[in-house]
């Protein structure tokens, strides 16, 4: 290729990216995730990208991803939360004790009572919110650094969980509660396709409405071909994900336990698939709510304004102390939600639940593009970061890498992600 041809290709590529309005950070994260998947698929001789492993990878990511969406708000406001893993343990201990001992003893409700799981979840969410708000109060109103408060919280809440359960494994948990774990609660093939199609229609509607809104306000819009290409990519990703999950068939021995549950009169010849887990639907709901809060509400604007310049935010009338309480209360609620998924997936509350989750959550947010200097971060970035983290750990486990070396790799990736972010800001001039 001649120099003139090469010079002509570069502007053409830039024009394509400009027309598509591609977020280069998002593109980089997706590229990193695909690279991880391809490498481990080659190393495992095609086992990494099987429907079964994708399904397991998905449900393993949910708990950390839910908490990582809250960590985005914490880091954006220039704080840190080292207590999320311990807070998850405390909320799961409270919920486990509530449904197995406290409610049966105080109200005479048996474990299978239909109200048990919902009362349990409500108590867990309230516990997370109160603990998070208390930590936020110490940080915002008492001016104790978040690092110290949450480091203390890591030690306190981990051992509160141990005290509540006397160090014992608590279970089995309520069957309805267990549906949030993933394997025991899925939509099946038909409803998975229904949700996938509904999500595709919603995404297309959002694209059309966004384009109309921009045109109505006189803003420049993407060319029609660029809009169509983005639409095809989004719909393809949604339906492709559903197709992969629907390809994971329920083992025959599981179907044999209760063929009617899978729409069959008898186990012989019955073919059933798992589909989308309820836990993934919960993550999607959390992602939508947190994105709306970040982009469409006064609270979200205050969070990012405070992270960008705390002094200017306070001078403009934002109550940054109360804002800190709200942010940490949100994280507390998300830790409880993550705890529901984590304990339901295990089927029990265990003493080691949530250990090192604080590091995984922080790493997911940072790898997802949240700036430690504050003011910058995205919800989708944190979720992709969590997926990258879990893919690395799952892939290394499949290859046979020992746990210490897995942690070395994860630590290296975290440092590398921050370094890349710093270089990106230098190159683009972003703050």
C-alpha positions in Angstrom: 0.0 0.0 0.0 1.4 3.4 -1.0 1.8 6.3 1.5 -1.0 8.2 -0.3 -3.4 5.3 0.0 -2.5 4.8 3.7 -3.1 8.5 4.4 -6.5 8.3 2.7 -7.5 5.2 4.8 -6.8 6.9 8.2 -9.2 9.8 7.7 -11.8 7.4 6.4 -11.5 5.3 9.5 -11.8 8.4 11.7 -14.8 9.5 9.7 -16.5 6.2 10.3 -15.9 6.3 14.0 -17.1 9.9 14.1 -20.3 9.0 12.2 -21.0 6.1 14.6 -20.2 8.3 17.6 -18.3 5.4 19.1 -17.2 5.7 22.7 -13.6 4.6 22.4 -13.5 3.5 26.0 -16.5 1.3 25.6 -15.0 -0.1 22.4 -11.8 -0.8 24.2 -13.5 -2.7 27.0 -15.6 -4.7 24.6 -12.4 -5.5 22.6 -10.6 -6.6 25.8 -13.5 -8.8 26.8 -13.6 -10.4 23.4 -9.8 -10.9 23.4 -10.0 -12.6 26.8 -12.8 -14.9 25.6 -10.9 -15.9 22.4 -7.7 -16.6 24.2 -9.3 -18.8 26.8 -11.4 -20.5 24.3 -8.3 -21.5 22.4 -6.5 -22.5 25.6 -9.4 -24.7 26.7 -10.0 -26.2 23.2 -13.4 -24.6 22.8 -14.8 -25.2 26.2 -14.8 -21.6 27.4 -17.4 -20.4 25.0 -19.8 -23.3 25.3 -23.4 -22.4 26.3 -22.9 -24.1 29.7 -19.8 -22.0 30.6 -21.3 -18.8 29.3 -24.4 -19.5 31.5 -22.2 -20.1 34.5 -20.0 -17.1 33.8 -23.1 -15.0 33.6 -24.6 -16.0 36.9 -21.2 -15.8 38.6 -20.8 -12.2 37.5 -24.1 -10.8 38.7 -23.4 -10.3 42.4 -20.2 -8.3 41.8 -21.7 -6.4 38.9 -24.6 -5.3 41.0 -22.3 -3.9 43.7 -20.0 -2.4 41.1 -22.8 -0.1 39.8 -22.9 1.4 43.3 -19.2 1.6 43.6 -19.2 3.9 40.5 -21.2 6.5 42.4 -18.8 6.2 45.4 -15.6 6.6 43.3 -17.1 9.3 41.2 -17.7 11.3 44.4 -14.0 10.8 45.2 -14.5 8.2 48.0 -13.9 4.5 48.3 -15.8 1.7 50.0 -13.7 -1.2 51.3 -16.6 -2.7 53.2 -18.9 -4.0 50.4 -17.8 -7.7 50.8 -18.3 -7.6 54.6 -21.6 -5.7 54.2 -22.8 -8.4 51.8 -21.9 -11.0 54.4 -23.8 -9.2 57.1 -26.9 -8.7 55.0 -26.9 -12.3 53.9 -26.5 -13.4 57.5 -29.5 -11.3 58.5 -31.6 -12.7 55.6 -30.5 -16.3 56.3 -31.3 -16.0 60.0 -34.6 -14.2 59.3 -36.0 -16.9 57.1 -34.7 -20.0 58.9 -35.0 -18.9 62.6 -36.3 -15.5 63.4 -39.5 -15.5 61.4 -40.4 -19.1 62.3 -39.8 -18.4 66.0 -41.4 -14.9 66.3 -44.3 -15.3 63.8 -44.7 -19.0 63.5 -44.1 -19.0 59.8 -42.7 -22.1 58.3 -39.8 -22.0 55.8 -42.1 -22.7 52.9 -44.6 -19.9 53.7 -45.1 -17.6 50.7 -44.4 -14.4 52.6 -41.0 -15.6 54.1 -38.8 -14.7 51.1 -40.3 -11.3 50.6 -40.2 -10.3 54.2 -36.6 -11.6 54.3 -35.6 -9.6 51.3 -37.2 -6.4 52.6 -35.3 -6.8 55.9 -32.1 -7.4 54.1 -32.5 -4.3 51.9 -33.3 -2.2 55.0 -30.3 -3.5 56.8 -28.0 -2.7 53.9 -29.5 0.8 53.6 -29.1 1.6 57.3 -25.5 0.4 57.5 -24.6 2.2 54.3 -26.3 5.4 55.5 -24.5 5.2 58.9 -21.1 4.9 57.2 -22.1 7.8 54.9 -23.0 9.9 57.9 -19.6 9.3 59.5 -17.9 10.2 56.2 -20.1 13.2 55.3 -21.0 14.8 58.6 -18.1 13.7 60.8 -15.5 14.2 58.1 -13.8 10.8 58.8 -12.1 9.7 55.6 -14.0 7.1 53.6 -10.9 4.8 53.5 -10.9 4.6 57.4 -14.6 4.3 57.9 -15.0 1.5 55.3 -11.8 -0.2 56.4 -13.2 -0.3 59.9 -16.5 -1.5 58.3 -14.7 -4.4 56.6 -13.5 -5.7 60.0 -16.8 -4.9 61.9 -19.4 -6.2 59.5 -17.5 -9.4 58.6 -17.5 -10.3 62.3 -21.0 -9.1 62.9 -22.0 -11.7 60.3 -20.0 -14.3 62.1 -21.6 -13.4 65.4 -25.2 -13.5 64.0 -24.7 -17.0 62.8 -22.3 -18.3 65.6 -19.9 -19.1 62.8 -22.3 -21.7 61.3 -23.5 -22.3 57.8 -27.2 -21.4 57.7 -29.6 -23.2 55.4 -31.2 -24.6 53.5 -32.9 -21.4 52.4 -36.4 -20.8 51.1 -37.1 -22.3 47.7 -38.6 -19.0 46.3 -35.5 -17.1 47.6 -33.2 -19.6 45.8 -34.8 -18.7 42.5 -32.6 -15.5 42.5 -29.4 -17.6 42.4 -29.5 -18.5 38.7 -29.6 -22.2 38.2 -32.8 -22.8 40.2 -34.6 -19.8 38.6 -34.6 -19.3 34.8 -37.2 -18.2 32.3 -36.9 -21.1 29.9 -36.7 -21.0 26.2 -40.1 -19.3 25.3 -40.0 -16.5 27.8 -36.3 -15.9 27.2 -37.0 -15.3 23.5 -40.0 -13.1 24.6 -37.8 -11.0 26.8 -35.1 -10.8 24.2 -37.5 -9.6 21.5 -39.0 -7.1 23.9 -35.6 -5.8 24.8 -34.7 -5.5 21.1 -37.9 -3.5 20.4 -37.2 -1.3 23.5 -33.6 -0.6 22.3 -34.8 0.3 18.7 -37.5 2.5 20.2 -34.9 4.3 22.4 -32.7 4.8 19.3 -35.5 6.3 17.3 -36.7 8.5 20.1 -33.2 9.7 20.8 -32.7 10.6 17.1 -36.1 12.4 17.0 -35.2 14.4 20.2 -31.9 15.5 18.7 -33.5 16.5 15.5 -36.2 18.4 17.4 -33.6 20.4 19.2 -31.6 21.1 16.1 -28.6 18.9 17.1 -26.5 17.0 14.5 -27.6 13.3 14.2 -25.8 10.2 12.9 -26.2 9.3 9.2 -29.0 6.8 8.6 -26.5 4.0 7.7 -24.6 4.6 11.0 -27.9 4.5 13.0 -28.9 1.3 11.3 -25.4 -0.3 11.9 -25.7 0.5 15.7 -29.2 -0.9 15.7 -28.1 -4.1 14.1 -25.2 -4.5 16.5 -27.4 -4.0 19.6 -30.2 -6.3 18.4 -27.7 -8.9 17.3 -26.0 -8.8 20.7 -29.3 -9.2 22.6 -30.6 -12.0 20.5 -27.3 -13.7 20.3 -27.0 -13.7 24.1 -30.5 -15.2 24.4 -29.7 -17.8 21.8 -26.5 -18.9 23.7 -28.4 -19.2 27.0 -31.2 -21.1 25.3 -28.7 -23.6 23.9 -27.7 -24.7 27.4 -30.0 -27.8 27.9 -31.1 -29.0 31.3 -29.4 -32.4 32.1 -31.6 -35.5 31.7 -31.2 -36.4 35.4 -32.6 -33.0 36.4 -35.5 -33.3 34.0 -36.2 -36.7 35.4 -36.9 -35.3 38.9 -40.0 -33.4 37.7 -40.7 -33.6 33.9 -43.9 -31.5 34.3 -41.8 -28.5 35.4 -40.3 -28.5 31.9 -43.6 -29.0 30.1 -43.2 -32.7 29.5 -45.4 -35.7 30.5 -42.4 -38.0 31.0 -38.6 -37.6 31.2 -37.8 -39.8 28.2 -37.3 -37.7 25.1 -37.9 -34.4 27.0 -35.6 -31.6 25.9 -35.5 -28.5 27.9 -33.2 -25.5 28.2 -32.5 -23.0 31.0 -32.7 -19.7 29.2 -32.2 -16.4 31.0 -31.6 -16.6 34.8 -33.7 -14.4 37.1 -30.5 -13.0 38.6 -29.5 -11.6 35.2 -32.9 -9.9 34.9 -32.2 -8.4 38.3 -28.9 -7.1 37.1 -30.5 -5.6 34.0 -33.1 -3.9 36.2 -30.4 -2.5 38.5 -28.4 -1.3 35.5 -31.4 0.5 34.0 -32.3 2.1 37.3 -28.8 3.2 38.1 -28.3 4.6 34.6 -31.5 6.6 34.8 -30.4 7.9 38.2 -27.0 8.8 36.8 -28.2 10.5 33.6 -31.7 11.7 34.2 -32.1 12.7 37.8 -31.0 15.6 40.0 -29.3 13.1 42.3 -27.1 11.9 39.4 -26.2 15.4 38.3 -25.3 16.3 41.9 -23.1 13.1 42.2 -21.1 13.9 39.1 -20.9 17.6 39.8 -19.6 16.9 43.3 -17.0 14.4 41.9 -15.9 16.9 39.3 -15.3 19.8 41.7 -16.5 19.3 45.4 -15.8 22.9 46.4 -17.7 24.4 43.5 -20.6 21.9 44.1 -20.9 23.0 47.7 -20.7 26.7 46.8 -23.5 26.1 44.2 -25.8 24.9 47.0 -25.4 21.1 46.8 -25.6 19.5 50.2 -22.5 17.3 49.7 -22.8 15.8 53.2 -26.3 14.5 52.7 -25.3 13.4 49.2 -22.6 11.3 50.7 -25.1 9.6 53.0 -27.4 8.9 50.1 -24.6 7.4 47.9 -23.4 5.0 50.7 -27.0 4.1 51.5 -27.5 3.2 47.8 -24.3 1.0 48.0 -25.7 -0.7 51.1 -28.9 -1.6 49.3 -26.9 -2.9 46.3 -24.8 -5.0 48.6 -28.0 -6.6 50.0 -29.1 -7.3 46.4 -25.8 -8.8 45.6 -26.0 -10.9 48.8 -29.4 -12.2 47.7 -27.9 -13.5 44.5 -24.7 -14.8 46.1 -26.4 -16.7 48.9 -29.2 -18.0 46.6 -26.6 -19.3 44.2 -24.9 -21.2 47.0 -28.1 -22.3 48.6 -26.7 -21.4 52.1 -25.2 -18.5 54.0 -21.5 -19.3 54.6 -18.8 -17.6 56.7 -16.6 -17.0 53.7 -19.3 -15.4 51.5 -18.2 -12.1 50.0 -14.5 -12.5 50.9 -12.4 -10.3 48.6 -15.5 -9.0 46.9 -14.5 -5.4 47.8 -11.4 -5.8 45.7 -13.3 -7.4 42.8 -16.0 -4.6 42.9 -13.4 -1.8 43.0 -11.5 -3.5 40.2 -14.6 -3.9 38.1 -15.5 -0.2 38.4 -11.9 1.0 37.7 -11.4 -1.4 34.7 -14.8 -0.2 33.5 -13.4 3.4 33.2 -14.4 5.0 36.5 -11.7 7.6 37.3 -10.3 7.4 40.8 -9.8 11.2 40.6 -13.6 11.5 40.6 -16.3 12.9 38.2 -16.1 10.2 35.5 -17.7 6.8 35.4 -20.5 4.7 33.7 -22.8 2.0 34.9 -22.3 -0.1 31.8 -18.6 0.2 32.1 -18.6 -1.2 35.6 -20.7 -4.2 34.4 -18.4 -4.9 31.6 -15.5 -4.6 34.0 -17.1 -7.2 36.3 -17.6 -9.5 33.3 -13.9 -9.1 32.3 -12.8 -9.8 35.9 -15.0 -12.9 36.1 -13.9 -14.1 32.7 -10.3 -13.9 33.7 -10.8 -15.8 36.9 -13.1 -18.4 35.3 -10.7 -18.9 32.3 -7.7 -19.3 34.5 -9.5 -21.8 36.7 -10.4 -23.8 33.6 -6.8 -23.7 32.4 -5.6 -24.9 35.8 -3.9 -21.8 37.1 -3.5 -21.9 40.9 -5.4 -19.3 43.0 -2.3 -17.3 44.0 -1.4 -16.8 40.3 -5.0 -15.9 39.5 -4.8 -13.1 42.1 -1.4 -11.9 40.6 -3.0 -11.7 37.2 -6.0 -9.8 38.5 -3.8 -7.4 40.4 -1.7 -6.8 37.3 -4.8 -6.2 35.1 -6.1 -3.6 37.7 -2.8 -1.6 37.7 -2.7 -1.9 33.9 -6.3 -0.6 33.5 -5.5 2.5 35.6 -2.3 3.1 33.6 -4.2 2.8 30.4 -6.8 5.2 31.7 -4.1 7.8 32.6 -2.5 7.5 29.2 -5.9 7.8 27.5 -6.6 11.1 29.4 -3.2 12.4 28.4 -3.7 11.6 24.8 -7.2 12.9 24.5 -6.8 15.9 26.9 -9.6 14.6 29.1 -9.6 15.5 32.8 
